[in-house]
């Protein structure tokens, strides 16, 4: 080959390799990406036909994952066992093979039936491997002439392409495995936060369940109101995992847990150099929750200075990271929660009134446990069974003990009840839990007078959960 022709050939090889690399990093679509690779080799390097065979871990056979120059029926027929035909031998030996003329090679099976005239066609086959593991084989047909380059050139290029394909296939396998595991986890979470797992039979509970059922499938902003321990985060999780956003992230933020300067960065993110120590860009929770749900717990603790930014997210679905003048879209659903009376605080100027009304699209009030004592026996039965399985015990709550549990006012609500029952199961020495086994405060407290944190005219509702 002349020098000019050699240069042109090398340029085509480099262009082909670069284009293959670009295609294989564009997505995790196995069939489309590998088909594009074979089309590139055909266009750039004038290969007549080509196939990527991958190993099926189940059958231990080779199947065509992508091809150029073959019909769908020919691809379907292209299956080989390890050691069978040229492709199977390459897989078995882990070494490349070159057949100068497939018409004179008895080991060439032509199982696809894509070569009615085999005479004069050369065949190259290269193993696809990574770190000692052979994942498949790449093969190509060529008719050689001086201007088409030589076998060594094609073997070199195919070896590079095979290496790139091997890396892509391993990444694709890891991606597919992660997606399958994520789908299993999403399914488990959806089951865990499904309506049948919300425990309670009281009328108040049924009213809340009806509201949750209606709003779960929408993108409406929900404001959860109730004392600490009544299950606001669990209701928020249920709303998310029963919505169309269930495959997206559920990102929870406790607005009372961080100082104002850190809370702004946590929610909205920050650009590099936005403040001292900001050596790289940081994504905020609204950006991390793209396509999912942001749960703002203790939203009443959100500083007044940050409330306009949250209002903008609710009104315009946009926000600006700290140190940036560019707006970002916020494709998120917002669920907020508080144990304070936001309406009263808005009237007193302690919370922005316009933000309150934006948050209060669908309010759900979760009453204290003392206001739904009818559900306490159901919750006790559930937690006793759950912790019994966890600690490999089979305790039974005696009648007097259950009566004392139902009479107690539970200032810590469902959370306190769950913690108490877990402690009882752990400490139980026999199968029966008697009244004397209960904590001192429950046995002797009597009726504890407490004031509800929610306005008395708020619509009551009752919720219990399978945690």
Residue, then its C-alpha position, 0 to 999 in steps of 0.5 A: x500500500x502506498x504511503x498516502x493510502x496507508x495514512x488514509x487507512x490509519x486515519x479511518x481506523x482511528x476515526x472508527x475506534x473513536x466513534x466506537x468509544x463514543x457510542x459505547x459511552x452514550x447509554x446502557x442500551x446493549x443492542x442499540x450500542x453494539x449494533x451501532x458498533x458493527x455499523x461503524x466497522x462496516x462503514x469505516x473499515x468496509x467489513x461486509x458482515x459482522x457479529x457480536x456474540x455474547x455468552x449466555x451464563x444460563x445455557x453456556x452458549x453463544x448468541x448474537x447480541x448485535x450484527x451487521x449484514x444479517x436479517x432477523x431470522x439469520x441472527x436468530x439462527x446464529x447460536x453456538x456452543x463453546x468449542x463449536x465452529x470457528x466462533x465456539x473455538x475462539x471462545x474456548x481457546x481465547x485466541x483470535x482466528x483468521x480464516x483466509x477463505x471460508x469456502x475451504x474451511x470445513x470448521x466454518x458452519x455458516x449456521x446463520x445461512x447469511x453466506x450463500x456464496x462463501x468462496x473468496x470471503x475471509x473471516x476474522x474472529x476475536x475473543x471479547x475478554x476483560x481481566x481473564x474473563x471471556x464474555x463473547x466473540x466479535x467476528x467480521x467478514x472481509x474480501x481483501x485487496x491491496x487498497x483494503x489493508x491487511x489482516x494484521x491491520x484488521x486484527x489489531x483494530x478488532x482487538x481494540x474494539x473487542x476490548x472496548x466492548x468487553x468494558x461496556x458489557x461489564x458495565x452493562x451487566x453491573x447496571x442491569x444488576x443494579x436496576x434489578x436490585x433497585x426494582x426489588x427494593x422499590x417493590x419492597x418499599x411500595x409494599x411496606x408503605x402500602x395502605x393495607x400496612x397502615x394499622x387502625x380501624x377507628x373512624x378517624x383512621x379511615x378518614x385519614x386513609x381515604x384522604x391519603x388514598x385520594x392524594x397519593x396519586x397526584x403531585x399535590x403539595x401535602x402539609x402533614x400536621x401532628x405531634x411528634x411521633x404520630x407518623x408524619x414521615x411514614x405518611x410522607x413515605x407512603x404518599x411517595x411510594x404509592x405515587x407515579x414518582x415511586x421510582x424517583x428518589x425520596x429525599x427527607x430534610x429536617x429543617x430543624x437539624x441544621x443552622x440557616x447557612x448550612x440549610x440553604x446549601x443543603x436545600x438548594x446547593x452551591x456553586x464552586x467558590x460560593x463561600x469559603x471552603x466551597x472547592x467544588x460544586x455541591x448539589x442540593x436536595x431539590x436537585x438530588x430529588x429530581x423526578x421524586x419527592x422532597x419531604x421537609x420535616x419541621x418546616x416551621x423551623x425554616x428561617x424567614x430568610x429562606x422562605x422566599x426561595x421555597x415559595x419560588x420552588x412551589x410557585x415557579x418550580x425553579x430555584x437558584x443554587x447559592x452563588x449562581x444566577x442561573x435558575x434550575x428546574x425543580x421537578x419534585x413533589x413537596x411534602x411538608x410536616x410540622x408539629x406547630x400551628x402554622x396558621x397561627x404563626x403566619x398570622x403573628x408574622x412568624x411564618x410567611x402567610x403566602x408560603x403557608x397557603x402554598x404548603x397547605x394545599x392538602x392538609x392531613x392532621x395526624x392525631x395523637x395516640x390518646x385521641x385514637x385509643x381504639x387502635x392501641x390494641x391493634x398496634x400493640x398486637x402488631x409490634x409484639x409480633x414484629x419484635x417477637x420475630x426480631x428477637x426470637x421470642x413469643x411474648x403475650x400481653x396479659x389483659x391488665x397490661x393491655x388495659x394499662x397500655x390503653x389507659x396511658x396517654x402516650x405523650x410520645x405517641x406511636x413512636x413511644x408505644x413502639x419503643x416501649x413494646x420493643x423494650x418489653x419484648x427484650x426484657x421479657x423473661x417468660x412468655x407472658x408480659x404482666x402489668x408489673x413488667x410495664x415501665x413505672x410511668x405507665x403503671x402510675x401515671x394515670x391520665x396525663x393532661x397534655x395540650x394538643x399542638x394542632x389548632x382545635x378546629x383542625x380536621x382530626x384524622x388517625x393513622x397507625x403504621x406497619x413499620 
